[in-house]
Amino acid sequence: MRVLIGADTWAPDVNGASYAARRLAAGLAERGHEVHVVAPARGIRSRPARRVGPVTEHRVRSFPVPKPAGFRLCPPPGLRQTARRILRRVRPDVVHVQSHMVLGRMLLTAAADLGIPAMATTHMIPENIIPAISFLHLPQAQLKKLFWWDAVRVLERAGLVTAPTPLAASLAERNGVPGPVLPVSNGLDLSRFRPDTDGRGPAFRDRHGIPRESPLVGFVGRLDREKHVDEIVHALALLRGGPGRAGAVPDARLVVVGDGEQRGRLQAAARTAGVEHAVTFTGRLDDDEIPDVYTALDVFANAGTAELQSLVTLEAMATGKPVVAVDAGALPHLARQGENGWRYPHGDVAALADRLARVLGDPAAAAELGTASLRIAGEHSMATTLDTVEELYRTRVRPVVPVRAFRRAPGAGARRRVGSGR
């Protein structure tokens, strides 16, 4: 099968949607499919198609945007025609876009124009995009309405819509995306993320100056506002104890892997809280070193309130680690109370410190939590995701009516599809 994946964010971008799209493309190529990827170029000129690893990339001219840092957008003028030219040249059996942003929407529109079956996966919720559109100076409630209004307009151009979790699928439907929106996990390479059997964890600690014997909490991801890593920093201060504090694990440490606009603020918070010496900020690491991070941890913490699945939490779980996560977004699907970890209310730093102390203070119980994490992560294997996606390509994805035909008569209901049976 010839598959064309459209991605508004792609390598070298560092975010969950980019990683998920890249894993999907590589997995499909390994199964013998011919995979093409359309993504923003890293400059103002489009680049000819070229082979990059197992896929063929088509890079379209783009411009940088102020937020998020490093992100690029393809300018709309002429983009629909560019998308058509690429689709005519590639002649894919199916188009699968990974966002409803500028490039994704134009590929869906061009696929409808040409009668090519197309599906979309939504990796976003308003909280992911609001920081980038804050220049509109609208109340947050209006920005959320604007996000979903736009998402519905674009995603209704797909013959099928999926989302990474049942929560994400339900959220999309509740906000008007025509359903059913199918939950399909982003998937995880369980051969890459696995328990430490060859000393990778201690070696990682040695490389980054972290004492081998110290109980270690870890976070991996973008250091942006919606990740709330400051809550983990302040919880560490409570966990370690100090003036006016009752610390349960006085030698606990924290490693923060990643970069973003909040890094300086987080370092300042660590200084103010008196735990600067106990927090290691590694910055962005090479992909090859990321599996080693998890093996070095005793517990993984995630305070992000805008997670639609959280691949980093799944990666930690696949390494056999307990997790402590905020009770928000899709994280309750992964952090199951008393089974593989604990949850805490957003903003309640004392509760977060308490949950971390429960894990770090009882190594035997922590080992049982880690075993449960392994089992739960096994439900999200990349093999299962690829099986599901291939089946959807073969049996569920259909062409849709071209955009110019999207006209509703007075009182008409949902949009018309071609041969969708829905």
C-alpha positions as CSV (number, residue, x, y, z in Angstrom):
1,M,0.0,0.0,0.0
2,R,1.2,3.5,-0.8
3,V,0.6,5.8,2.2
4,L,1.1,9.5,2.4
5,I,1.4,11.0,5.9
6,G,0.9,14.7,6.4
7,A,2.6,16.2,9.4
8,D,2.6,19.9,10.5
9,T,5.4,18.9,12.9
10,W,8.1,16.5,12.0
11,A,11.8,15.9,12.6
12,P,13.7,17.7,14.1
13,D,10.8,19.0,16.1
14,V,10.6,17.6,19.7
15,N,7.0,16.9,20.7
16,G,4.6,14.0,21.1
17,A,2.8,14.5,17.8
18,S,6.1,14.6,15.8
19,Y,7.4,11.4,17.6
20,A,4.1,9.6,17.1
21,A,4.0,10.4,13.3
22,R,7.6,9.3,12.9
23,R,7.0,6.0,14.6
24,L,3.9,5.4,12.5
25,A,5.8,6.1,9.3
26,A,8.8,4.0,10.2
27,G,6.6,1.1,11.4
28,L,4.5,1.1,8.2
29,A,7.7,1.2,6.1
30,E,9.1,-1.8,8.0
31,R,6.0,-3.7,7.1
32,G,6.7,-3.2,3.4
33,H,4.4,-0.2,2.7
34,E,5.6,2.6,0.5
35,V,5.5,5.6,2.8
36,H,5.7,9.3,1.8
37,V,5.7,12.2,4.3
38,V,4.7,15.8,3.6
39,A,6.1,18.1,6.2
40,P,7.4,21.7,6.6
41,A,10.8,22.5,5.2
42,R,13.3,24.1,7.5
43,G,13.5,27.1,5.2
44,I,11.5,29.4,2.9
45,R,12.0,27.2,-0.1
46,S,10.4,23.8,-0.8
47,R,12.8,20.9,-1.3
48,P,12.6,18.1,-3.9
49,A,11.4,14.7,-2.7
50,R,14.2,12.7,-1.2
51,R,14.7,9.4,0.6
52,V,15.3,9.8,4.4
53,G,15.7,6.5,6.1
54,P,12.7,4.2,5.3
55,V,10.4,7.0,4.0
56,T,10.3,9.6,1.2
57,E,10.1,13.2,2.5
58,H,8.4,16.0,0.6
59,R,9.4,19.2,2.4
60,V,7.2,22.3,1.8
61,R,8.3,25.9,2.3
62,S,7.6,27.3,5.7
63,F,8.3,30.1,8.1
64,P,9.1,30.1,11.8
65,V,6.5,31.3,14.3
66,P,7.2,32.9,17.7
67,K,5.6,30.1,19.7
68,P,6.3,27.3,20.2
69,A,10.0,27.8,19.8
70,G,11.3,26.0,16.7
71,F,7.9,25.4,15.2
72,R,7.2,26.3,11.6
73,L,4.1,26.8,9.5
74,C,3.6,26.5,5.8
75,P,2.1,29.7,4.4
76,P,-1.5,29.1,3.0
77,P,-1.1,31.0,-0.4
78,G,-0.7,28.3,-3.1
79,L,-0.5,25.5,-0.5
80,R,-3.7,23.8,-1.8
81,Q,-2.2,23.6,-5.3
82,T,1.1,22.4,-3.9
83,A,-0.7,19.6,-2.0
84,R,-2.5,18.6,-5.2
85,R,0.7,18.4,-7.1
86,I,2.3,16.2,-4.5
87,L,-0.8,13.9,-4.4
88,R,-0.9,13.6,-8.2
89,R,2.8,12.7,-8.2
90,V,2.7,10.2,-5.4
91,R,-0.8,8.7,-6.2
92,P,-1.3,7.4,-2.6
93,D,-3.8,4.8,-1.7
94,V,-4.6,6.7,1.5
95,V,-3.7,10.1,3.0
96,H,-3.3,10.2,6.8
97,V,-2.8,13.6,8.3
98,Q,-1.5,14.1,11.8
99,S,-3.0,17.5,12.6
100,H,-5.7,20.0,11.5
101,M,-3.2,22.8,11.2
102,V,-2.3,24.5,7.9
103,L,-0.5,21.7,6.0
104,G,-2.8,19.0,7.3
105,R,-6.0,20.9,6.3
106,M,-4.7,21.6,2.8
107,L,-3.8,17.9,2.3
108,L,-7.3,16.8,3.4
109,T,-8.8,19.4,1.0
110,A,-6.6,18.3,-1.9
111,A,-7.4,14.6,-1.2
112,A,-11.1,15.4,-1.3
113,D,-10.6,17.3,-4.5
114,L,-8.9,14.3,-6.1
115,G,-11.2,11.6,-4.6
116,I,-8.4,10.0,-2.5
117,P,-9.3,8.2,0.7
118,A,-8.1,10.3,3.7
119,M,-8.1,10.0,7.5
120,A,-7.0,12.3,10.3
121,T,-5.5,11.7,13.7
122,T,-6.0,14.6,16.2
123,H,-3.1,15.0,18.7
124,M,-4.2,18.4,20.0
125,I,-6.5,20.1,22.5
126,P,-6.9,23.9,23.0
127,E,-4.3,24.0,25.8
128,N,-1.6,22.9,23.3
129,I,-2.3,25.8,21.0
130,I,-3.6,28.7,23.2
131,P,0.0,30.0,24.1
132,A,0.7,30.3,20.3
133,I,-2.5,32.3,19.6
134,S,-2.5,34.5,22.8
135,F,-1.7,37.5,20.5
136,L,-5.4,37.5,19.6
137,H,-6.1,38.9,23.2
138,L,-9.3,37.0,23.6
139,P,-10.6,35.4,26.8
140,Q,-9.5,31.8,27.1
141,A,-13.0,30.5,26.8
142,Q,-13.3,32.2,23.4
143,L,-10.0,30.8,22.3
144,K,-11.1,27.3,23.1
145,K,-14.3,27.8,21.1
146,L,-12.3,29.2,18.2
147,F,-10.0,26.1,18.4
148,W,-12.8,23.6,18.2
149,W,-14.7,25.6,15.6
150,D,-11.6,25.4,13.4
151,A,-10.9,21.7,14.2
152,V,-14.5,20.7,13.2
153,R,-14.3,22.6,9.9
154,V,-11.1,20.7,9.0
155,L,-11.6,17.3,10.5
156,E,-15.0,16.9,8.8
157,R,-13.0,16.7,5.5
158,A,-11.5,13.4,6.6
159,G,-13.2,10.1,5.8
160,L,-12.3,8.9,9.3
161,V,-10.9,10.5,12.5
162,T,-8.9,8.9,15.3
163,A,-7.4,10.1,18.6
164,P,-4.8,8.5,20.8
165,T,-7.1,7.7,23.8
166,P,-10.8,7.2,24.6
167,L,-10.7,10.5,26.5
168,A,-9.3,12.4,23.5
169,A,-11.9,10.7,21.2
170,S,-14.7,11.6,23.5
171,L,-13.5,15.2,23.9
172,A,-13.4,15.7,20.1
173,E,-16.9,14.3,19.7
174,R,-18.3,16.4,22.5
175,N,-16.9,19.5,20.8
176,G,-18.5,18.8,17.4
177,V,-16.1,16.6,15.5
178,P,-18.3,14.2,13.5
179,G,-18.0,10.7,15.0
180,P,-17.4,8.1,15.7
181,V,-13.9,9.3,16.5
182,L,-11.9,6.1,17.1
183,P,-9.4,5.7,19.9
184,V,-6.1,4.3,18.5
185,S,-3.0,4.4,20.7
186,N,0.1,6.1,19.3
187,G,1.9,2.9,20.1
188,L,5.3,2.3,21.6
189,D,8.4,0.3,20.5
190,L,8.7,-2.2,23.4
191,S,12.0,-3.4,22.1
192,R,13.5,0.0,22.6
193,F,12.0,0.8,26.0
194,R,12.5,-2.1,28.4
195,P,13.7,-2.8,31.9
196,D,17.4,-2.3,32.6
197,T,19.3,-5.6,32.3
198,D,22.7,-4.2,31.4
199,G,23.6,-1.4,33.7
200,R,22.3,1.5,31.5
201,G,20.7,3.3,34.5
202,P,23.9,3.6,36.7
203,A,25.9,4.6,33.6
204,F,23.4,7.4,32.9
205,R,23.7,8.6,36.5
206,D,27.5,8.6,36.2
207,R,27.4,10.6,33.0
208,H,25.3,13.3,34.5
209,G,26.8,13.4,38.0
210,I,23.8,11.9,39.8
211,P,24.8,9.7,42.8
212,R,24.0,6.1,42.2
213,E,22.5,5.6,45.7
214,S,20.1,8.6,45.7
215,P,16.3,8.0,45.2
216,L,15.6,9.6,41.8
217,V,12.5,11.2,40.5
218,G,12.5,12.1,36.8
219,F,10.6,14.0,34.1
220,V,11.1,14.0,30.3
221,G,9.5,16.4,27.9
222,R,9.2,20.0,26.8
223,L,9.7,22.6,29.5
224,D,6.6,24.6,28.6
225,R,4.0,26.2,30.8
226,E,1.3,23.5,30.4
227,K,3.8,20.8,31.7
228,H,3.9,22.4,35.2
229,V,7.3,21.0,36.0
230,D,7.5,23.7,38.7
231,E,5.1,21.5,40.8
232,I,7.6,18.7,40.7
233,V,10.5,21.0,41.7
234,H,8.5,22.3,44.7
235,A,7.4,18.8,45.6
236,L,11.0,17.8,45.7
237,A,11.7,20.5,48.3
238,L,8.9,19.1,50.5
239,L,10.1,15.5,49.9
240,R,13.6,16.3,51.0
241,G,12.6,18.3,54.1
242,G,14.1,21.5,55.4
243,P,13.2,24.5,57.6
244,G,9.5,24.1,58.5
245,R,9.2,20.9,56.3
246,A,8.8,17.3,57.2
247,G,10.8,15.5,54.6
248,A,10.2,11.8,54.1
249,V,13.1,11.1,51.7
250,P,15.9,13.7,52.5
251,D,18.3,12.4,49.9
252,A,15.8,12.4,47.0
253,R,16.9,14.0,43.7
254,L,15.2,15.1,40.5
255,V,16.4,14.9,36.9
256,V,14.7,17.1,34.3
257,V,15.3,16.0,30.7
258,G,14.3,18.4,27.9
259,D,14.3,22.1,27.0
260,G,11.8,24.9,26.5
261,E,10.8,28.4,27.4
262,Q,10.3,27.6,31.1
263,R,13.8,26.2,31.7
264,G,15.2,29.4,33.2
265,R,12.2,29.8,35.4
266,L,12.5,26.3,36.7
267,Q,16.1,26.7,37.5
268,A,15.3,29.8,39.5
269,A,12.5,27.9,41.3
270,A,15.0,25.2,42.3
271,R,17.3,27.9,43.7
272,T,14.5,29.6,45.6
273,A,13.3,26.3,47.0
274,G,16.9,25.4,48.2
275,V,17.1,22.3,46.1
276,E,19.3,23.6,43.2
277,H,22.0,21.1,44.2
278,A,19.5,18.2,44.0
279,V,18.1,19.0,40.6
280,T,19.9,18.0,37.4
281,F,18.7,19.8,34.2
282,T,20.2,17.8,31.3
283,G,18.8,19.9,28.5
284,R,17.7,18.1,25.3
285,L,19.4,14.7,24.9
286,D,19.9,12.6,21.8
287,D,17.2,10.1,21.0
288,D,19.6,7.3,21.6
289,E,20.1,8.3,25.3
290,I,16.4,8.7,26.1
291,P,15.8,5.0,27.0
292,D,18.7,5.2,29.4
293,V,17.0,8.1,31.3
294,Y,14.1,5.9,32.4
295,T,16.3,3.0,33.5
296,A,18.0,5.4,35.9
297,L,14.8,6.5,37.7
298,D,13.0,5.2,40.7
299,V,9.8,7.0,39.8
300,F,8.5,9.0,36.8
301,A,6.5,12.2,37.6
302,N,4.2,14.0,35.1
303,A,2.4,17.2,36.1
304,G,1.2,18.1,32.6
305,T,-2.5,19.0,32.4
306,A,-2.8,18.9,28.6
307,E,-1.8,15.4,27.7
308,L,-3.8,13.5,25.2
309,Q,-1.8,10.3,25.8
310,S,1.8,11.1,27.1
311,L,4.3,9.0,25.2
312,V,7.0,9.8,27.8
313,T,4.8,8.3,30.6
314,L,4.3,5.2,28.5
315,E,8.0,5.0,27.9
316,A,8.8,5.1,31.6
317,M,6.1,2.4,32.2
318,A,7.6,0.2,29.5
319,T,10.9,0.5,31.4
320,G,9.1,-0.9,34.5
321,K,8.8,2.3,36.5
322,P,6.1,3.4,38.9
323,V,4.4,6.7,37.8
324,V,3.0,9.6,39.8
325,A,0.9,11.9,37.6
326,V,-1.6,14.8,37.9
327,D,-5.2,13.7,37.8
328,A,-5.9,15.5,34.5
329,G,-6.2,14.9,30.8
330,A,-5.5,11.4,29.6
331,L,-3.0,10.6,32.4
332,P,-5.6,8.7,34.5
333,H,-5.6,6.1,31.7
334,L,-2.0,5.4,32.5
335,A,-1.4,6.3,36.2
336,R,-3.8,3.9,37.9
337,Q,-4.3,4.5,41.6
338,G,-2.5,1.9,43.7
339,E,-2.0,-0.3,40.7
340,N,1.1,1.1,38.9
341,G,1.3,4.4,40.7
342,W,-0.6,7.4,42.1
343,R,-2.4,10.5,41.0
344,Y,-2.7,13.9,42.7
345,P,-4.8,17.0,42.2
346,H,-3.3,19.7,40.0
347,G,-1.7,22.4,42.0
348,D,-1.5,20.4,45.2
349,V,2.2,20.2,45.7
350,A,2.0,18.6,49.1
351,A,-0.1,15.8,47.7
352,L,2.4,15.3,44.9
353,A,5.2,15.1,47.5
354,D,3.2,12.6,49.5
355,R,2.6,10.3,46.5
356,L,6.3,10.4,45.6
357,A,7.2,9.6,49.2
358,R,4.8,6.6,49.1
359,V,6.8,5.2,46.2
360,L,10.3,6.0,47.2
361,G,9.7,5.0,50.9
362,D,8.7,1.5,50.1
363,P,11.0,-0.2,47.5
364,A,9.1,-3.5,47.6
365,A,5.8,-1.9,46.9
366,A,7.5,0.3,44.2
367,A,8.7,-2.9,42.5
368,E,5.1,-4.2,42.3
369,L,3.9,-0.9,40.9
370,G,6.6,-1.1,38.2
371,T,5.6,-4.6,37.3
372,A,2.0,-3.4,36.8
373,S,3.4,-0.5,34.6
374,L,5.1,-3.1,32.4
375,R,1.8,-4.9,31.9
376,I,-0.2,-1.8,31.1
377,A,2.4,-0.5,28.7
378,G,2.2,-3.8,26.9
379,E,-1.4,-2.8,25.9
380,H,0.2,-0.1,23.7
381,S,2.6,-2.0,21.6
382,M,3.5,-0.5,18.2
383,A,2.6,-3.8,16.6
384,T,-0.9,-3.6,17.8
385,T,-1.2,0.1,16.7
386,L,0.1,-0.8,13.2
387,D,-2.3,-3.7,12.9
388,T,-5.2,-1.4,13.8
389,V,-4.1,1.3,11.4
390,E,-3.6,-1.1,8.5
391,E,-7.1,-2.5,9.0
392,L,-8.6,1.0,9.0
393,Y,-6.8,1.9,5.8
394,R,-8.2,-1.2,4.2
395,T,-11.7,-1.2,5.4
396,R,-12.8,2.1,6.9
397,V,-11.2,5.0,5.1
398,R,-13.2,6.5,2.2
399,P,-13.0,9.6,0.0
400,V,-15.2,12.5,1.1
401,V,-17.2,15.1,-0.9
402,P,-14.9,17.8,-2.2
403,V,-14.8,21.0,0.0
404,R,-16.7,23.0,-2.6
405,A,-19.6,20.6,-2.2
406,F,-19.8,21.1,1.5
407,R,-23.0,23.1,1.5
408,R,-25.8,22.5,4.0
409,A,-29.4,23.1,3.0
410,P,-31.5,25.0,5.6
411,G,-32.1,22.6,8.5
412,A,-29.7,20.0,7.1
413,G,-27.8,17.7,9.5
414,A,-24.3,16.3,9.4
415,R,-22.2,16.5,6.3
416,R,-22.4,14.0,3.5
417,R,-19.8,11.5,2.8
418,V,-19.1,9.3,-0.1
419,G,-19.5,5.6,0.6
420,S,-18.7,6.0,4.3
421,G,-21.7,4.2,5.6
422,R,-21.9,6.7,8.5
